[in-house]
């Protein structure tokens, strides 16, 4: 039997994000590096990410007050996930 829990969580989160005027969803974009300031002063602070636009084949910096790293798991790596 297929477990659809992950798919339903993803759908619910995407629907909520799409309805929030403060969230912009950019498809076909890949974050390739974190934008960090303060290296010289020893106090590193993340200010966004360097992003690759896969359609336009260009790099740009996307600045943000908050940066959240959300990484997906690999299904079936462990017997129980």
Buried (B, 14 or more C-beta within 10 A) or exposed (E): EEEEEEEEEEEEEEEEEEEEEEEEEEEEBEBEEEBEEEEEEEEEEBBBBBBBEEEEEEEEEBEEEEBEEEEEEEEEEEEEE
